[in-house]
Amino acid sequence: MTKMSPEPPQRSFQDALSAAQAGDQEAINDLFTWFYPRVRQIVHKSLATDLRQGRGWLAARFSTGDVVQEVFWSVLGNLKSFGGDTEHAFVGYLSMVVRNRIIDAVRHHQAEMRDGRRGAPELHESQHSSPVATPLDEALLTEDAERYQEALQGFPEREQLLLRARFEESATFEELAEQLGYSHEASARRAFYGAMAKLTVSLKRGARGGDQ
């Protein structure tokens, strides 16, 4: 477990962010000290809703302690998609990316179980489904989930984050504009619809290819 510095970093947020984006390890450590507790709390709450509501059999395998910390470190090492300039936007961005990566790990784990590569006992429907489907449920359970994920990989990271946040209802256009560096909410909205049109075309092409 990484130890927290007892004293706050002796530099401004903007200075630490600029240095971290340039790969400065000390600045990355400073950002960890500042923001990890807040991001951990937000992600923990989000996953508690998404995973533990009728999905405890998966949540048990993805503790929001060490897992969040490990993913958080990896996100701090690559901040190229963050386009904001405030601490509030930064916390939202980090929380979104960390949550996405953990959800991807959950999705991968579930696919392995579904394909029989893990010797997990069969579960009754009541043990792993909630009466009301959440956006995460839809993303995990839809038959097109794998094609959707494959198609997203061809998009720039900023567009991936924009699409996922809106499809999974995890951020508003106003929040995304601030976090991803769009000039205003309308710009983020236009970017989303443009990316969604490209995604639709990509999925249709993939479907035609699969039918051949």
N, C-alpha and C positions, 0 to 999 in steps of 0.2 A: 504494500500500500504506500503510495507516494505521500510524503510528509508535507504538510502545508507550512509555508513560511509564517513565523509568528508576527511579522511586521508587513504592512501593505507595501507593494512595489513602489520604489521611489522614482516613478515616471508617470506621465499622463497616459490616459487611455489611447489617445491618438498616436503618441510616440511608440507605445508598446505595440499597437496594432500594425503600424507601418513597419516596424522592425521585425515583427513576427511574420508578416507577409513576405518579407525579404529573406526569411529563414533563420533569423536570430533566435537561438535556443533559449537564451536568457529571457528574451521578450515572451517567448512561448510559455516559459515557466511562470512569468508574471501573470499572463492571461489566465493560465490554469488556476493560479492562486485566487485571482479575482472572481472568476466566473464559474468555476466548476460547482461550487455548492448550489448556486442558483439554477444552473442547467440541470444538475442531478435531480433537484426537487421537481422541476417542471417535467422532465422526462419520466421520472418515477410516477408522477400523478397521471400523465398521459397513458403510460403503459398499463398502469393499474386499471384504467378505464377500458382500454382496448383489449388487453390480454386476460385480465383476471375476471372480467365479466363473462362467465361461462366458458373461459378458455384457460383455466388454471393448470391444466395438464401441459400447456406450452409455457406458461408464465413461470412454472417451477424450474424450467430449464434455462431461463434467461433472467437471472437475478439483476436487479437494477443497481447493484452496488459495483462490483468489480467490472461488470460488462460495460456499464455507462462510462466508467473511468477510462477503460481501455479504448473505447470508441472515441471518447472526448479527446484523448491525446492525438489520435490519428487525424481527427478533424482539424485540430489546431495546427497540425503540420501542413495543411493545405487549405488556405483561406482565400483562394483566388476568386471564388464566386461571391464572396461577401462584398456587396456594393454600398453598404450603409456607412454612416460616420458617427453613430451614437451608440452608447452602451446598451440602451434599450433594444435597438435594432440588432445589435450583436448577440445579445442573449436569445432573442427570438430566432435568429439565424442558426446559432449553435444548437439550440433545442430541436429545431426542425431537422437539421442534418443528422444529429445523433439519433433521433427517433427513427428517421428513415433507414439508417444503417442497421439498427437493431431489428426493425420490422423485416428488412431483407434477410437477416439471419434467421428470424422466425420462419419466414416463408420458405427458405431453403431447407430448414429442418423439417418443416411439414411436408415438403415435396419428397424428401428422403423417406419419411415414414409412409407416405402414400404409395411410393414405389416399392416398398418392402425392403429397403436397404437397411432399415433399423428393425431389430426384432422387438418392436413394441407390441404389447398386447392390444387386441382390438377393443375399442371403446364404444359404448352405446352412445347414441345420438345425444341423449340428455346430458352426457358427461362432457361434451365438447362443443355444444352450440348454445347460443343464447336465444331467447324467444324473439328478440328484436335485432336484426342484422345491423351492425355498425359499418361505417365506411371501410374499416380495416377488414371486417369479415368479407365484404364484397371483394376487396383486393386479394385476399388470401384464397377464397373459395371459388371464384369464378373460373369457368373452364378456359377463359382467354387470358388468365393472369400471366402465364408464361410468355405468351406472345406479346402481351403488353409490356412486360419487363424487358424482353429482348429488343423491342422497338425503341424503348426509351434509351437504351444504351447508345444509340446512334445520335442522340441529341446532345448539345452542349450542356454542361452541368447546370447552368443557370436555368435553362428551359426545363430540364428534368425536375429541378426543385420546384419551379413554378407549376408545372403540370401536376406533380404529386400532391403538392400542398392544396391545390384546388380540388382534385379528385377525391382526396381523403379528408377534405374539409378541415384541415388543420391550421389554416391561416387565411385571413381576408386579403383582398387585393391591396388595401391600404397598408397592411403589415408587410406584404411581399414587396411592395414598391420601396418601402423603407429598408428592408433587409437585403434586397437583391439589386438595389441601385437604379431602379426606374425613376424617372423624373417626377411622376405622380401616379395616383391610383389608376387613372384612365390609361396611362402608358402600360402599366402592368396588366390591365384587363385586355388591351389590344394584343400585347405580347402573348398572353395566354391563348386567346382565340386563334392567333396565327400559328402557335405551336400545336394547338389541338387539331387544326386543319392538316398540318403536316403529319401528325401522329395518325390521324384517320387514314390518310393516303398510305402511310407505311404499313398499317395493319391490313388494309385491303390488299396491298401487294403481297404481303406475307401469306394471307389467306389463299390468294390465287395460286401462289407458289406451292402451298401445301396440298392443293387440290390436284396438282398435276401428277 
